[in-house]
Amino acid sequence: MQDKEIMENLLLNLKGECDLLMHGAVESSTPAVQNAFKSALNDTLAMQSEVYKKMAAEGWYPSESAEQKKIDAVKQKFSSGC
């Protein structure tokens, strides 16, 4: 298995873990349990961010910058609905 594939799998798993932890926090019945989920989520988000940065630095996760007019259009769309 190549490094790129390992990093892709790691990122995919971290994203899935974030999803599970977020749902755990939302569904928690006590503040203590919710705080435990939130803490684990924050740690996992930090790991996900590091993996993404390393992949982007290697050119394995290319991204494009959004045009300002597209950003403004989305802001307008969601601010007018409130």
Secondary structure, DSSP 8 states (H G I E B T S, - for coil): --HHHHHHHHHHHHHHHHHHHHHHHHH-SSHHHHHHHHHHHHHHHHHHHHHHHHHHHHTSS------HHHHHHHHHHHHHT-
